[in-house]
Amino acid sequence: MMKWEIYEELIKDTYILEHAKNRIKFHKYPEVKSINETHIVIDPLDVPKPDDFADNNWMTDDYLFQIDVFSKHDEVCDEIAKRIQLIMWNKLNFVQVGGVPQYDEKYDLYRDARRYRGKAYREFLNKNRSDY
């Protein structure tokens, strides 16, 4: 599954691992008031969509993910978000399609939420519709 491929690439980065080890999650957002350490949330925003058709079959799945970084430190939040952007581009061929940095004054918390779109070739490419 693509979310696990993203996770595996993120934990290869020593800076990300140093600042968010065991706090990289899927889908579940931490309660803002309880955040004291850096967190990363990988969240699929849509189901994979069939794309790139040939010979009456689809070749790739198109994905849309949002990856949020929460941190008490602006520099850490920014550096992790930039590293994620490079990983998504260089390792997984995902392009950033949006995002917004935020600061929650009440909780003194920085958040960088970026959206990424990318494609992956289907695992069972040689099967056709009648095989399912």
Z-matrix of the N, CA and C atoms (Angstrom, degrees):
N
C 1 1.451
C 2 1.522 1 109.24
N 3 1.301 2 114.51 1 142.55
C 4 1.463 3 120.22 2 -174.05
C 5 1.534 4 112.56 3 -60.75
N 6 1.318 5 118.83 4 -36.56
C 7 1.468 6 119.29 5 -178.66
C 8 1.528 7 110.95 6 -60.89
N 9 1.335 8 116.55 7 -34.29
C 10 1.460 9 119.63 8 178.21
C 11 1.525 10 111.78 9 -73.14
N 12 1.321 11 116.84 10 -33.48
C 13 1.463 12 119.80 11 175.58
C 14 1.531 13 109.91 12 -63.62
N 15 1.324 14 116.19 13 -41.53
C 16 1.473 15 120.53 14 176.82
C 17 1.522 16 109.52 15 -61.30
N 18 1.310 17 116.88 16 -49.91
C 19 1.462 18 121.98 17 179.83
C 20 1.532 19 111.18 18 -55.46
N 21 1.331 20 116.97 19 -48.31
C 22 1.462 21 121.22 20 -178.62
C 23 1.527 22 111.94 21 -60.42
N 24 1.320 23 117.43 22 -37.49
C 25 1.470 24 120.19 23 177.58
C 26 1.526 25 111.20 24 -70.63
N 27 1.325 26 117.44 25 -38.00
C 28 1.472 27 120.13 26 -179.36
C 29 1.523 28 111.48 27 -64.59
N 30 1.323 29 117.33 28 -41.50
C 31 1.464 30 118.52 29 -176.18
C 32 1.528 31 113.01 30 -76.28
N 33 1.316 32 117.24 31 -6.13
C 34 1.471 33 120.19 32 173.08
C 35 1.522 34 111.36 33 -76.87
N 36 1.324 35 116.98 34 -19.24
C 37 1.459 36 121.45 35 -179.14
C 38 1.532 37 109.06 36 -84.00
N 39 1.324 38 116.99 37 120.69
C 40 1.465 39 121.28 38 -174.97
C 41 1.530 40 112.66 39 -65.13
N 42 1.322 41 118.01 40 -35.93
C 43 1.460 42 120.76 41 179.33
C 44 1.535 43 110.19 42 -65.76
N 45 1.321 44 116.93 43 -46.30
C 46 1.464 45 120.80 44 178.63
C 47 1.517 46 109.73 45 -62.05
N 48 1.312 47 116.93 46 -45.65
C 49 1.463 48 121.08 47 -179.94
C 50 1.525 49 111.31 48 -61.78
N 51 1.316 50 116.97 49 -40.38
C 52 1.467 51 121.26 50 179.66
C 53 1.532 52 111.67 51 -62.29
N 54 1.316 53 116.95 52 -39.52
C 55 1.472 54 120.29 53 -173.59
C 56 1.531 55 114.68 54 -96.22
N 57 1.339 56 118.51 55 -17.35
C 58 1.466 57 119.13 56 -175.30
C 59 1.527 58 113.43 57 -135.93
N 60 1.310 59 117.25 58 20.94
C 61 1.461 60 120.60 59 -178.65
C 62 1.532 61 109.98 60 -55.37
N 63 1.317 62 115.68 61 133.48
C 64 1.469 63 123.63 62 -179.20
C 65 1.527 64 113.75 63 63.68
N 66 1.314 65 117.29 64 12.31
C 67 1.468 66 121.16 65 177.64
C 68 1.533 67 110.30 66 -128.66
N 69 1.323 68 116.07 67 31.63
C 70 1.457 69 122.12 68 171.61
C 71 1.520 70 105.68 69 -106.14
N 72 1.312 71 116.24 70 114.22
C 73 1.463 72 121.48 71 -171.62
C 74 1.525 73 111.00 72 -121.91
N 75 1.334 74 114.60 73 166.86
C 76 1.461 75 122.34 74 173.99
C 77 1.523 76 108.53 75 -113.11
N 78 1.317 77 115.97 76 135.58
C 79 1.462 78 123.36 77 170.74
C 80 1.531 79 115.26 78 65.68
N 81 1.304 80 119.27 79 -41.70
C 82 1.461 81 123.22 80 -170.67
C 83 1.535 82 110.92 81 -89.03
N 84 1.321 83 115.05 82 116.93
C 85 1.458 84 120.96 83 179.90
C 86 1.516 85 110.29 84 -89.16
N 87 1.332 86 116.54 85 137.93
C 88 1.468 87 118.74 86 179.55
C 89 1.527 88 110.52 87 -71.19
N 90 1.318 89 114.98 88 152.95
C 91 1.456 90 120.33 89 175.24
C 92 1.533 91 107.55 90 -68.32
N 93 1.313 92 116.77 91 122.81
C 94 1.473 93 122.14 92 -171.60
C 95 1.520 94 112.17 93 -54.80
N 96 1.304 95 117.76 94 -44.31
C 97 1.467 96 119.83 95 -176.25
C 98 1.525 97 113.11 96 -68.21
N 99 1.335 98 117.56 97 -16.40
C 100 1.464 99 120.44 98 -178.29
C 101 1.535 100 113.08 99 -96.71
N 102 1.318 101 118.02 100 -1.95
C 103 1.466 102 120.21 101 -176.80
C 104 1.524 103 110.72 102 -78.30
N 105 1.326 104 115.29 103 119.37
C 106 1.463 105 121.52 104 174.72
C 107 1.521 106 111.45 105 -119.97
N 108 1.339 107 115.94 106 -19.97
C 109 1.452 108 121.81 107 179.94
C 110 1.531 109 108.59 108 -123.73
N 111 1.306 110 115.71 109 163.16
C 112 1.460 111 121.19 110 -177.77
C 113 1.525 112 110.98 111 -65.43
N 114 1.341 113 115.52 112 135.85
C 115 1.465 114 123.44 113 177.62
C 116 1.527 115 109.45 114 -127.36
N 117 1.325 116 115.80 115 149.37
C 118 1.465 117 122.55 116 173.56
C 119 1.523 118 106.98 117 -127.38
N 120 1.334 119 115.92 118 134.93
C 121 1.460 120 120.80 119 177.49
C 122 1.531 121 108.74 120 -123.55
N 123 1.325 122 115.75 121 123.73
C 124 1.466 123 122.92 122 176.36
C 125 1.525 124 106.52 123 -100.31
N 126 1.327 125 116.06 124 118.43
C 127 1.462 126 119.98 125 -173.11
C 128 1.528 127 110.91 126 -131.20
N 129 1.343 128 117.90 127 112.92
C 130 1.463 129 118.71 128 174.29
C 131 1.525 130 109.03 129 -69.12
N 132 1.323 131 116.92 130 131.89
C 133 1.462 132 120.89 131 -177.97
C 134 1.520 133 112.78 132 -96.83
N 135 1.317 134 116.71 133 -10.71
C 136 1.452 135 121.11 134 -179.62
C 137 1.528 136 107.96 135 -156.51
N 138 1.310 137 115.77 136 161.10
C 139 1.460 138 119.50 137 174.70
C 140 1.526 139 108.38 138 -73.13
N 141 1.338 140 118.64 139 154.03
C 142 1.466 141 119.78 140 175.69
C 143 1.526 142 109.54 141 -60.04
N 144 1.332 143 115.63 142 136.87
C 145 1.463 144 120.74 143 -178.48
C 146 1.521 145 110.19 144 -112.16
N 147 1.348 146 117.00 145 137.69
C 148 1.465 147 120.25 146 177.42
C 149 1.530 148 110.91 147 -60.23
N 150 1.336 149 115.86 148 139.60
C 151 1.462 150 120.74 149 -179.54
C 152 1.524 151 109.24 150 -153.67
N 153 1.309 152 116.42 151 167.33
C 154 1.463 153 123.94 152 177.79
C 155 1.532 154 111.49 153 53.22
N 156 1.309 155 115.59 154 81.98
C 157 1.460 156 122.77 155 -174.59
C 158 1.536 157 112.27 156 -92.70
N 159 1.343 158 115.77 157 145.05
C 160 1.465 159 122.32 158 174.88
C 161 1.522 160 108.24 159 -157.84
N 162 1.313 161 116.02 160 140.56
C 163 1.467 162 121.17 161 177.96
C 164 1.529 163 112.61 162 50.95
N 165 1.316 164 115.36 163 44.94
C 166 1.464 165 121.98 164 176.85
C 167 1.538 166 112.82 165 60.15
N 168 1.321 167 116.37 166 33.80
C 169 1.460 168 121.88 167 179.40
C 170 1.517 169 108.80 168 -146.74
N 171 1.308 170 117.54 169 151.64
C 172 1.455 171 118.26 170 175.63
C 173 1.519 172 109.91 171 -93.18
N 174 1.321 173 114.54 172 141.19
C 175 1.461 174 121.34 173 -172.92
C 176 1.535 175 112.84 174 -95.32
N 177 1.338 176 116.35 175 -35.73
C 178 1.458 177 120.25 176 -174.52
C 179 1.524 178 110.98 177 -129.38
N 180 1.315 179 114.07 178 160.89
C 181 1.458 180 122.04 179 169.22
C 182 1.529 181 106.91 180 -108.38
N 183 1.328 182 115.44 181 135.83
C 184 1.463 183 122.36 182 179.35
C 185 1.526 184 108.37 183 -99.65
N 186 1.332 185 116.97 184 127.16
C 187 1.466 186 122.81 185 -175.06
C 188 1.524 187 111.51 186 -116.03
N 189 1.333 188 115.17 187 150.68
C 190 1.462 189 122.53 188 172.74
C 191 1.518 190 107.96 189 -133.74
N 192 1.332 191 116.12 190 118.93
C 193 1.464 192 122.63 191 -179.97
C 194 1.520 193 110.42 192 -123.58
N 195 1.321 194 114.96 193 150.56
C 196 1.465 195 120.97 194 166.88
C 197 1.517 196 106.58 195 -115.54
N 198 1.322 197 115.91 196 133.10
C 199 1.460 198 120.76 197 176.94
C 200 1.523 199 107.74 198 -121.26
N 201 1.323 200 115.34 199 118.13
C 202 1.459 201 122.48 200 -178.47
C 203 1.521 202 109.99 201 -103.97
N 204 1.322 203 114.84 202 140.26
C 205 1.456 204 121.74 203 173.42
C 206 1.526 205 106.62 204 -119.97
N 207 1.330 206 116.21 205 126.66
C 208 1.467 207 122.60 206 177.08
C 209 1.522 208 107.63 207 -116.57
N 210 1.339 209 116.86 208 131.80
C 211 1.452 210 119.69 209 178.92
C 212 1.528 211 110.87 210 -156.11
N 213 1.310 212 115.41 211 151.58
C 214 1.465 213 121.57 212 174.00
C 215 1.533 214 110.91 213 -78.12
N 216 1.324 215 116.78 214 -11.94
C 217 1.457 216 121.71 215 -175.32
C 218 1.530 217 110.30 216 -118.03
N 219 1.309 218 116.36 217 119.39
C 220 1.455 219 122.66 218 -177.66
C 221 1.529 220 111.78 219 -56.96
N 222 1.338 221 117.08 220 -43.28
C 223 1.460 222 121.12 221 -177.16
C 224 1.529 223 111.18 222 -65.52
N 225 1.317 224 117.01 223 -40.73
C 226 1.462 225 121.43 224 179.43
C 227 1.524 226 109.74 225 -66.10
N 228 1.317 227 116.43 226 -45.42
C 229 1.468 228 121.19 227 179.37
C 230 1.525 229 110.46 228 -58.83
N 231 1.313 230 116.31 229 -46.44
C 232 1.466 231 121.36 230 -179.10
C 233 1.522 232 112.13 231 -65.40
N 234 1.315 233 116.98 232 -43.94
C 235 1.474 234 120.66 233 -178.62
C 236 1.531 235 111.12 234 -65.77
N 237 1.313 236 117.61 235 -42.97
C 238 1.463 237 120.26 236 178.69
C 239 1.521 238 110.20 237 -64.41
N 240 1.326 239 117.56 238 -43.77
C 241 1.474 240 120.49 239 179.38
C 242 1.527 241 110.90 240 -60.46
N 243 1.327 242 117.73 241 -40.20
C 244 1.466 243 120.89 242 178.13
C 245 1.523 244 111.43 243 -66.79
N 246 1.321 245 116.97 244 -39.27
C 247 1.463 246 120.58 245 178.81
C 248 1.533 247 110.69 246 -66.94
N 249 1.323 248 116.69 247 -40.16
C 250 1.461 249 120.32 248 176.72
C 251 1.523 250 109.84 249 -61.48
N 252 1.317 251 116.30 250 -43.61
C 253 1.468 252 120.85 251 178.81
C 254 1.531 253 110.71 252 -56.98
N 255 1.326 254 117.00 253 -45.78
C 256 1.467 255 121.02 254 179.28
C 257 1.530 256 112.12 255 -66.38
N 258 1.316 257 116.79 256 -40.46
C 259 1.463 258 120.53 257 178.03
C 260 1.523 259 110.15 258 -62.98
N 261 1.322 260 116.06 259 -46.04
C 262 1.465 261 119.65 260 -178.79
C 263 1.530 262 110.57 261 -61.33
N 264 1.317 263 117.03 262 -37.82
C 265 1.467 264 121.28 263 -179.31
C 266 1.532 265 111.82 264 -77.40
N 267 1.326 266 116.51 265 -53.39
C 268 1.469 267 121.00 266 -172.32
C 269 1.528 268 114.23 267 -75.73
N 270 1.306 269 117.78 268 -34.65
C 271 1.469 270 120.94 269 -175.00
C 272 1.526 271 113.30 270 -98.71
N 273 1.349 272 117.02 271 -32.35
C 274 1.462 273 119.29 272 -172.55
C 275 1.530 274 113.88 273 -119.89
N 276 1.329 275 116.77 274 -2.25
C 277 1.468 276 122.19 275 179.16
C 278 1.526 277 113.53 276 60.66
N 279 1.316 278 116.48 277 34.38
C 280 1.460 279 122.07 278 175.52
C 281 1.521 280 108.54 279 -98.21
N 282 1.319 281 116.32 280 140.16
C 283 1.450 282 121.42 281 179.06
C 284 1.535 283 108.89 282 -106.79
N 285 1.323 284 115.47 283 143.10
C 286 1.465 285 119.48 284 176.68
C 287 1.521 286 108.35 285 -74.67
N 288 1.333 287 116.28 286 130.37
C 289 1.463 288 121.11 287 -177.74
C 290 1.522 289 112.61 288 -117.43
N 291 1.296 290 117.98 289 4.50
C 292 1.462 291 120.77 290 178.46
C 293 1.506 292 109.98 291 167.68
N 294 1.303 293 113.93 292 176.84
C 295 1.454 294 119.36 293 177.94
C 296 1.514 295 111.58 294 158.64
N 297 1.320 296 113.69 295 166.16
C 298 1.459 297 118.97 296 179.21
C 299 1.530 298 109.64 297 -152.96
N 300 1.331 299 116.10 298 130.69
C 301 1.466 300 118.62 299 171.79
C 302 1.527 301 108.90 300 -87.25
N 303 1.322 302 116.39 301 144.33
C 304 1.461 303 120.55 302 -179.75
C 305 1.521 304 109.98 303 -136.91
N 306 1.321 305 114.15 304 156.83
C 307 1.461 306 120.23 305 173.02
C 308 1.521 307 107.99 306 -133.87
N 309 1.318 308 116.28 307 125.92
C 310 1.462 309 121.78 308 177.36
C 311 1.517 310 108.05 309 -100.05
N 312 1.323 311 115.08 310 103.80
C 313 1.466 312 120.86 311 -176.07
C 314 1.521 313 111.74 312 -64.47
N 315 1.313 314 116.98 313 -37.09
C 316 1.465 315 121.25 314 -177.93
C 317 1.525 316 111.37 315 -59.53
N 318 1.336 317 116.38 316 -40.42
C 319 1.467 318 121.10 317 -177.11
C 320 1.530 319 112.95 318 -107.59
N 321 1.333 320 117.02 319 4.44
C 322 1.466 321 121.95 320 -179.52
C 323 1.540 322 109.85 321 50.18
N 324 1.347 323 114.90 322 57.18
C 325 1.452 324 120.69 323 -172.75
C 326 1.527 325 110.46 324 -133.07
N 327 1.324 326 115.46 325 133.03
C 328 1.459 327 121.88 326 177.04
C 329 1.536 328 108.85 327 -99.20
N 330 1.327 329 114.46 328 143.28
C 331 1.461 330 120.40 329 177.71
C 332 1.523 331 108.60 330 -138.26
N 333 1.320 332 115.33 331 132.72
C 334 1.455 333 121.56 332 174.13
C 335 1.520 334 106.31 333 -122.36
N 336 1.331 335 116.74 334 114.39
C 337 1.465 336 121.95 335 -178.50
C 338 1.524 337 108.25 336 -115.18
N 339 1.334 338 116.53 337 114.19
C 340 1.465 339 121.27 338 -178.80
C 341 1.526 340 109.82 339 -122.02
N 342 1.323 341 113.82 340 144.92
C 343 1.463 342 120.32 341 178.98
C 344 1.522 343 109.75 342 -107.77
N 345 1.334 344 114.36 343 140.42
C 346 1.456 345 121.15 344 -177.43
C 347 1.528 346 109.97 345 -130.85
N 348 1.333 347 115.02 346 138.48
C 349 1.467 348 120.99 347 176.62
C 350 1.520 349 108.13 348 -121.50
N 351 1.333 350 114.43 349 137.93
C 352 1.454 351 118.98 350 178.44
C 353 1.512 352 111.03 351 -161.86
N 354 1.331 353 114.57 352 170.44
C 355 1.461 354 121.49 353 -178.20
C 356 1.521 355 109.87 354 -123.12
N 357 1.317 356 113.96 355 153.85
C 358 1.465 357 120.73 356 173.86
C 359 1.519 358 107.73 357 -140.15
N 360 1.327 359 116.01 358 140.75
C 361 1.454 360 119.68 359 176.69
C 362 1.522 361 109.96 360 -65.32
N 363 1.303 362 114.96 361 142.33
C 364 1.465 363 120.72 362 179.88
C 365 1.513 364 110.73 363 -65.53
N 366 1.303 365 115.35 364 146.53
C 367 1.456 366 121.97 365 -178.83
C 368 1.529 367 111.73 366 -69.27
N 369 1.329 368 117.45 367 -40.95
C 370 1.457 369 122.22 368 -176.63
C 371 1.521 370 110.09 369 -108.87
N 372 1.299 371 115.47 370 62.04
C 373 1.454 372 122.33 371 -173.15
C 374 1.527 373 113.43 372 -64.03
N 375 1.297 374 118.86 373 -31.47
C 376 1.460 375 121.21 374 -174.74
C 377 1.533 376 114.30 375 -83.62
N 378 1.320 377 116.86 376 -4.77
C 379 1.466 378 119.39 377 178.12
C 380 1.528 379 109.37 378 -84.49
N 381 1.315 380 115.75 379 144.05
C 382 1.449 381 118.17 380 175.05
C 383 1.526 382 109.92 381 -108.24
N 384 1.300 383 115.78 382 -179.16
C 385 1.463 384 120.66 383 -174.14
C 386 1.518 385 113.25 384 -59.87
N 387 1.312 386 118.84 385 -32.85
C 388 1.460 387 120.68 386 -177.57
C 389 1.525 388 112.39 387 -74.30
N 390 1.341 389 118.38 388 -10.45
C 391 1.453 390 121.28 389 179.72
C 392 1.523 391 113.03 390 -82.63
N 393 1.322 392 118.18 391 -5.19
C 394 1.474 393 120.25 392 -176.30
C 395 1.496 394 112.09 393 -105.49
